[in-house]
Amino acid sequence: MSDFTPFREKMKAADVSEAAIGAFERNYQALLRKESGMITEDEITPAEGVPDLEDVTKDDEEFDPALLAQTVVIKLNGGLGTSMGLQKAKSLLPVKGETTFLDIIAHQILHLREQTGAKVRFLLMDSFSTSAETLEHMEAYADQDLSGAENIELMQNQVPKIDAATMEPVTWEKNPAMEWCPPGHGDLYAALAGSGWLDKLLADGVKYAFVSNSDNLGAVLDAGLLRYFAESDKPFLMEATRRTEADKKGGHLAVRKSDNQLLLREVAQCADEDLEHFQNIDRHQFFNTNSLWIRLDVLKELLDQEDGVLPLPMIQNKKTVDPRDKESTPVYQLEIAMGAAIESFPGSGAVCVPRSRFAPVKTTSDLFALRSDAYEQTPDGRIALLASREGKPPVIDLSDEYKMVDSLEGLGMPSLIEAKKLKVSGPVRFTDGVTIVGKVSFTNETGDTKWVAGGTYTDEDVVL
């Protein structure tokens, strides 16, 4: 079946915008054509000559209030922390004391407004899963003009799941909400256009957008980067960082030979025979941090040229309609990636940033590190590594007992100011006054909870 009408009718009934319907139709037709989206090694060359942040910015640059007044900060806030056992927005997790990711982000914006006098715009791209509790949390900032859907919310769209057998919209009477899925963070462009926010921002004189994930507290609005982006006149700038062995399965930057255009290749777009090249971090050195700088006026022009739809590569996910029931109806979920738009903006660029600007919280180990005294909250609202650590975060390795956020509550918190690596295996609890120096591991194979006595542990493996 190739008739899109049932999808259009379903999306219209759910009040999905025309921009989002158009984007989904493009991806649906690509699925029917069995487009693989593959990018072969022969078609590309490695991205080279990507400038380092320190080469294009100066230390301690101050913000230009005129540029700030033309800037909107957009945080992607649609994710639930399901991998860590949460059923709420990950950004509502406490990071320092009772201060959440969202609080830290809000404080950054308020600090900029106070210091520069420029009313920096701020939007949260919420999903249907995170909208209500996010808006409720942000009511605490009502007096500071950082609350209310009409002021701060950009809603992510929802798209139908596709019945893999019939290629029609799937139906699931047990829970009709499961007939829908988010279209990936590439929905940013359709959401901006379809919601009216793009036109509103442009009408208010906003020209530059800085977009990043809400769980990446390293991704803050930077004075030097904003100035560099404005002066470069580039329509699109991706913050990339150097790949390590831990990143070799992640997408990388490359240059298309046919037109010398930067692009992003994900592992799903790599054929098996090219996998060795894909994972060669010396050949393909840069990966996307998902922090992007976008010229909104150019985005508007491109959307007008492309009938309202940016031509982004479609990502095909094979799942079941109820992800917890593997016997439920097989479906396709179609997604698009935000960073893939780098190939849609002629003349786009990238800048290589240090790891300090890429510190996402994906696991409880990440969260444990961030909550420790190796990080501090700076006067401008950021969470940053202590200067004494010279940009090197402590490596935390928690065993599966600590996969869920709740398991951290009774674990305790040692001092990690001088820690290089902390590994915890088995049921362990830290008493007050534990200090970790260098590389230390604690192992308990008894099954019964063991307590770590107060004191300093230096480069040792402790069996409890």
Secondary structure, DSSP 4 states (H G I P E B T S, - for coil): ----HHHHHHHHHTT--HHHHHHHHHHHHHHHTT------GGGEEE---PPBHHHHS-TTPPP-HHHHTTEEEEEEE--B-GGGT-SSBGGGSEEETTEEHHHHHHHHHHHHHHHH----EEEEEE-TTTHHHHHHHHGGGGGGT--SHHHHEEEPP-EE-EETTT-SB---TT-GGGGEE---GGGHHHHHHHHSHHHHHHHTT--EEEEEETTBTT----HHHHHHHHHHT-SEEEEEEE--GGGTTS-EEEEETTTTEEEEE-GGGS-GGGHHHHT-TTTS-EEEEEEEEEEHHHHHHHHHHTTT---PPPEEEEEESSTT-TTSPEEEEEE--GGGGGGTSTT-EEEE--GGG--B--SHHHHHHHHSTTEEE-TTS-EEE-GGGTT-PPEEEE-GGG-SGGGGTTT---EEEEEEEEEEESSEEEPTTEEEEEEEEEE--SSS-EEEPSEEEES-EEE-
